[in-house]
């Protein structure tokens, strides 16, 4: 049996589809820990009202969530999944953590190492490479969801062993990040670092030299700059730039992603 740990609903959902299709053991546990730990105060516990409200705010900021009770239930399930993970660690169940090189996933991996550190265990780890080659084309910066859906065997072939001394090292990294407790954490030169909350502002403002829909600008930032950032984080920062009058709303919309914006002169 195996515990599979993911930091996004999408990737965990795809692995569950593979499980239903009989491609992984039906007794394996598939856990989502989408705590968005690249953002906000990490001195607050993962199960605090602060953290769960932050996740809820990110998920609902575009106004398209209708069943908010179901959403709250999904978010609370992340806390239950931590308990399941710890119980598995205590009983010696093998654990595999899946990550791409995004601030959210890397933060999640280091956080999980801090959770597992007391149990003197190693883990298996899958990190999706930034470039995936095949005979016909090269896919730049593939998403874990896309590659996992099409190429399960390839993803599983990427597993490496992370021994306990490395788990312990990453636990000390998490403690250092927690002490620094910056507004954001970003992957800089391959390392997760504490950064200020305006680190992505230049990228955002550059996309609004001409008027543009918010959703299109977010897509361009992720695509053109090849940044492994969540649209939730970028949308939240765009709203803050509007509030600071760095961006102007030309045409408002009840769905914020559909607003027409331009850089303020």
N, C-alpha and C positions, 0 to 999 in steps of 0.2 A: 504494500500500500504506500501511497505517496500523498503528501500535502503539497498542492500547487498554489503558490501565492502570486497574485497579480495586483497591480496598482491602478487598473482601470476596469470599469464595468464591461467595456467592449471586449477586451482580451479574455477576461474570465468567462464571458458569455460564449465566446467562440470555443474555448476549451471544453465547456459543458456540452456544446454541440458535438464535439469529437467524442466525448464520453458517451453520449447517447447513441452515437454511431458505432460504439464498441472499439474505438481506436485507442482508448486508454482504459485502465481498470475501472469497472463500475463502482468499486469501493473507495477510489481515490477521493480526497476532499479538495475542492476548488474554492479558494478563499479570495475575496476582494477586499483590499485594504486601501481604498481610494481616499486617503485622508488629506491630500493636497498639501503635504508638509513642506513644499517649497515656498508656501505663502504663510505670512502671519506669525503670530506669537507661538513659539514652540516650547516656552516655559509652561504654557497651559497644556494640560494632559490631552492625549488623543481622544479621550472620551468626555472631555469637558463640554459644557454648553457652548462655550466660545468656539471650539473647533467644529462641532456639529452644525452650529449656526452659520459659520463661515462656508462650509461645504454647501449647505442649503442655499445660501445667498448666491454662490457661484452657479449652481445648477438652475436657479430660477431667474437669473438676471435678464434673460431675454423674454420672459413673460409667456413662454410656451408650455409650461408645466400646468396641467389641469388637475391631476390627482396628487395633491400635495401630501395627503396622508400616506399614500403609497411611497412617495419620495422620502418622507421622514423615516418610514419603516426601513427602506433600503439603506439609508445613511446609518441608522442605528444598527443594522446588521453588520456593519464594519467593526463595531465594538465587539459584538458576539464573535466575529471571526478572529479577533485578537485572542479571545479566551480559548477558542478552538485550537489556534496555533500554539499557544502556550501549553495547553493540555497535551497536544501532540509532541511537543518538545520534551515535556516531562516523561512521556511514555516511550520516547526513543523512536518515534515515527520519522522516516526520512522526509526532508523538506526541500522543495525546489522553488526558487524565487525567480520570476521572469521580469526583465526590465529592458527598456530602451534607454538611450542616453539622453533622457529628458530630466529637467530639474525635479519634476514631481516623482518620477520613478527612482532616480538616484537617491533622493531624500527618503523615499519609502524604504529602499533597500538598507540604507544605513540605519534608519529607525528600527527596522526589523532585527538587524544585528544587535542593537541595544536591548531589544526585548529578549533575544535568545542568549545573550551573553551569560546570564547566571546559570545556564543549564549545561555549559561546557560541551557544546556540540558544534559540529560543522554543518554546512548546508551545501546543496547543489545550487548552481546559479547559471541562468541563461541571460546573457546580454546580447541583444540584437545588434549586429554590426551596422555602422552607418551607411555602408554600401554593400548591396547584395548583387553578385554577378550570376548570370546564367548564360547559356550559349547564344541567346538571341539578343539580349540587351542588358544594360546595367541599370538597376533601379537605385537612384540616389535617396538616401534617408527614408527607407521604407518604414511603415508603421508596424508595430508588433501585431496589431489586429489583422492587417492585410496578409502579412507573411504567415502568421499562425493559421489563418483560414486556408490558405492555398498549400502551404508546405509544412505540415506538422512534423514530419520526420526530420526535415532540415532544422527546424527550431530545436527539437529534442537532441539533435546531434551536437548542438552548441553547448551542452551542459558541461560545466567544469566544477570541480570540487573546491569549496572554500573551507579550509580547515579552521578549527576553533581559534587558533591564534590570530587568524585574519578577522574572524567574527569579533573577537575581542578588540582588535585594532579599530575596526569600524565603529564599535560601541564607544570608544574614546573619541573618535571623530564626531559622533553625534553629540556627545557631552560638550565638546568644544563649541559646536554650532549652537547648542542650546544656551550656553553661557553668553555667546555673542548675541544671539536672539535678534538678528536683523529682520527688517520687514520682509525680505525675500532671500531665497537661496538660488543660485544660478550655477550652471556648469561652465567653468572658465578654464580653458586649456585642459579639459578632461577632468578637472577637479571640482567638486561641489564646494562653493564658497558663499559666505555671507555677503550680501550686496544691498545697496540702497534700493528703495522702491521705485526710483526713476530710471533704473538701468536700461529699460527698453523704450524710454520715451523718444529718443532720437529715431529709432526704427519706426515707431508709430507715426511721428510727425512727418517723416519723410514720405510716407504713403499718402499724405493729405495735402500735398502741394497743389493738387487740383481736387475739386469736389469728388467725393466717392462714397459709396455705401459702406457702412461700417463692416458688414460681413465680407465685402470684397477686400477691404484693406487687411482684415485679419487673415484672410486666405493668402494674400500676397506676402505678408510678413512670414507666415509659416512656410510658404513655397519658395519665394525668391531668396530670402535670407537663410533658408534651410535651418530654421530654429525649431528645436523640439519643444515648443511652448504650447500650452493649452489655450484654446480660444477663450475659455473662462477667464484666465489671467489677463489676456490682452483686452478683452471687453471691459473688465473691471478697471484697468488702467486707462482705457479710452474715456470711460465715464469720469475718472478723476481729472483728466486733462480738460474735459469739457467744463467741469466745475472750477478749474483754475483759469478758464478762459484762454487756454492754449489751442483749443479746438472750438469751432463754431458750428452749431447745428443749423443747417440751411433748410432742411425739411425734416420735421419730427415724425415719429411713428410710434404706435403703441408697442411695437416690437423693436427694442433698441437696435438690434442688429440691422434693421432696415432703415435706420436713419441716414440721411445724406449729410456728410460732414466735410469741413475744409479747415485747413490750418488757419488760425487767426492771424491776420496781418498785424 
